[in-house]
Amino acid sequence: MKPIEIHTDGACLGNPGPGGWAALLRFSGREKELAGGEPATTNNRMELMAAIAGLEALKETCEVKLYTDSKYVQQGISEWLPGWMRRGWKTAGGQPVKNQDLWQRLHAAAAGHRVQWLWVKGHAGHPDNERVDALARAQAQRMQAAGVNP
């Protein structure tokens, strides 16, 4: 299996508001940046989209170290998801799971790979996290400048 590093981040100007996401893929000394945005979204949705885009970009089965500064993504995929699925996409309190569409997409994107979900502290000087943070913020600002926020 190919060893791949994926660094992800999401940003939102307001929550909800215009948002952006970014992923940096690294394999064998080569890098690829992915980024996108949405006119009206939340920070959590952008964090999820960054991880989804990174995993969906992989063309073969890989051993992935996915770095995120989002406890929501890291804990959601590795701790909460099995319970949500068992309960029919309900939280422990019986409420519908927020962002179910993206959680299902993330689960599907990760399924073909061996993924290690690693949390890094955001805004703490980690070079790759700072890089994807800047890319995600730039996408959110692009969405805001286009005047497409609600």
Disulfide bonds with the S-S distance in Angstrom:
none
